[in-house]
Amino acid sequence: MKKILLIILLFLSYSTISFSQSSSSAIIKNKKVDEVKAQLVNFEINQGYEIENETNNTISFTKKASGGFLETSILVMRYGGGEFYDRNRYNFSQSGSDVRIFYFREMFSSKSNEAMKLGTLDDMKQLNQDYLNQFVNSVK
């Protein structure tokens, strides 16, 4: 029984957690970067995130990860202890009257600066794009 549980946990640690980073992107028509960033701040705060860092063309948000017991156990086994956080990073590019926005999702531990990058699996890429599209569709 222990061997089966160990095999399942190892499989899940490689198939569920060890995603590599990928970016999603979208174009928001007839907006300036400052307008998009202002609406993005409201969107992310409503999702429970806090601003981590901001520059003219980038902004990142973090919040404590709310994974289940199994996901947290796998993260602890793979990356060590500490609390785990989600990070949403955005880069912006003004292109004429439109804004191109790039979205990256990462996870990290309070005990390690190593980012656990998320997104190479097609399902994760689609989830990332869906999350970005949810914001883009809310832009007024």
C-alpha positions as CSV (number, residue, x, y, z in Angstrom):
1,M,0.0,0.0,0.0
2,K,2.9,2.4,0.8
3,K,4.5,1.7,-2.5
4,I,1.3,2.5,-4.4
5,L,0.8,5.7,-2.5
6,L,4.5,6.7,-3.1
7,I,4.1,6.0,-6.9
8,I,0.9,8.0,-7.0
9,L,2.5,10.9,-5.2
10,L,5.6,10.8,-7.4
11,F,3.4,10.8,-10.5
12,L,1.3,13.7,-9.3
13,S,4.4,15.7,-8.3
14,Y,5.6,15.5,-11.9
15,S,2.2,15.8,-13.7
16,T,0.5,18.3,-11.5
17,I,3.1,20.6,-10.0
18,S,6.1,20.7,-12.2
19,F,4.7,22.9,-14.9
20,S,7.1,25.2,-16.7
21,Q,6.3,28.8,-17.3
22,S,4.3,29.9,-20.4
23,S,2.8,33.2,-21.2
24,S,-0.6,34.1,-22.3
25,S,-1.3,37.3,-24.2
26,A,-4.2,39.4,-25.4
27,I,-4.8,42.7,-27.1
28,I,-7.0,45.4,-25.5
29,K,-8.3,47.8,-28.1
30,N,-8.3,51.6,-27.7
31,K,-6.7,51.8,-24.3
32,K,-3.6,53.2,-22.7
33,V,-1.3,51.1,-20.4
34,D,-2.2,53.2,-17.4
35,E,-6.0,52.6,-18.0
36,V,-5.4,48.8,-18.3
37,K,-3.2,48.7,-15.2
38,A,-5.8,50.5,-13.1
39,Q,-8.5,48.1,-14.1
40,L,-6.2,45.1,-13.6
41,V,-5.4,46.2,-10.0
42,N,-9.1,46.2,-9.2
43,F,-9.5,42.8,-10.9
44,E,-6.6,41.2,-9.0
45,I,-7.5,42.7,-5.6
46,N,-11.1,41.3,-6.1
47,Q,-9.4,37.8,-6.6
48,G,-7.6,38.2,-3.3
49,Y,-4.2,39.2,-4.6
50,E,-2.0,42.1,-3.3
51,I,0.4,44.2,-5.4
52,E,3.9,42.8,-5.1
53,N,5.9,45.0,-7.5
54,E,5.1,47.6,-10.2
55,T,7.0,49.5,-12.9
56,N,5.8,51.4,-15.9
57,N,5.3,48.4,-18.0
58,T,5.0,45.5,-15.5
59,I,3.0,44.6,-12.4
60,S,2.9,41.5,-10.2
61,F,0.5,40.3,-7.6
62,T,0.8,37.6,-5.0
63,K,-1.5,35.7,-2.6
64,K,-1.1,32.8,-0.3
65,A,-1.8,29.6,-2.3
66,S,-5.0,27.8,-1.3
67,G,-4.2,24.3,-2.6
68,G,-5.7,21.2,-1.1
69,F,-3.9,18.8,1.2
70,L,-2.5,16.6,-1.6
71,E,-1.2,19.6,-3.7
72,T,0.4,21.1,-0.6
73,S,2.0,17.8,0.4
74,I,3.5,17.5,-3.0
75,L,4.8,21.0,-2.9
76,V,6.4,20.4,0.5
77,M,8.0,17.2,-0.7
78,R,9.4,18.8,-3.8
79,Y,10.3,22.3,-2.6
80,G,10.6,22.0,1.2
81,G,8.5,23.7,3.9
82,G,7.2,27.1,4.2
83,E,4.1,28.8,2.9
84,F,3.3,28.7,-0.8
85,Y,2.2,31.7,-2.8
86,D,0.7,32.3,-6.2
87,R,2.2,35.1,-8.3
88,N,0.5,36.7,-11.3
89,R,2.9,38.8,-13.4
90,Y,1.8,41.1,-16.3
91,N,3.8,42.9,-18.9
92,F,2.3,45.6,-21.1
93,S,3.2,47.0,-24.5
94,Q,1.5,50.0,-26.0
95,S,1.0,49.4,-29.7
96,G,-0.6,52.5,-31.3
97,S,-4.0,52.9,-29.7
98,D,-4.0,49.3,-28.3
99,V,-2.3,47.6,-25.4
100,R,-0.8,44.1,-25.6
101,I,-0.8,42.4,-22.3
102,F,1.2,39.3,-21.4
103,Y,0.3,37.1,-18.3
104,F,2.6,34.7,-16.5
105,R,1.7,32.5,-13.5
106,E,4.2,31.2,-10.9
107,M,4.2,29.7,-7.5
108,F,6.9,30.1,-4.9
109,S,7.7,29.2,-1.3
110,S,8.4,31.6,1.6
111,K,11.5,29.5,2.2
112,S,12.9,29.5,-1.3
113,N,13.2,32.1,-4.0
114,E,13.0,29.4,-6.7
115,A,9.8,30.0,-8.7
116,M,7.7,26.9,-9.4
117,K,6.7,27.9,-12.9
118,L,3.3,26.9,-14.2
119,G,2.0,26.4,-17.6
120,T,3.5,24.0,-20.2
121,L,0.7,21.5,-20.1
122,D,-2.0,22.4,-22.6
123,D,-4.6,22.4,-19.8
124,M,-2.5,24.9,-17.8
125,K,-1.9,27.0,-20.9
126,Q,-5.6,27.1,-21.5
127,L,-6.4,27.9,-17.8
128,N,-3.8,30.8,-18.0
129,Q,-5.4,32.1,-21.2
130,D,-8.9,31.8,-19.7
131,Y,-7.8,33.8,-16.6
132,L,-6.4,36.5,-18.8
133,N,-9.5,36.5,-21.0
134,Q,-11.6,36.9,-17.9
135,F,-9.8,40.1,-17.2
136,V,-9.8,41.3,-20.8
137,N,-13.5,40.8,-21.1
138,S,-14.1,42.9,-17.9
139,V,-12.2,45.9,-19.4
140,K,-14.5,48.8,-20.0
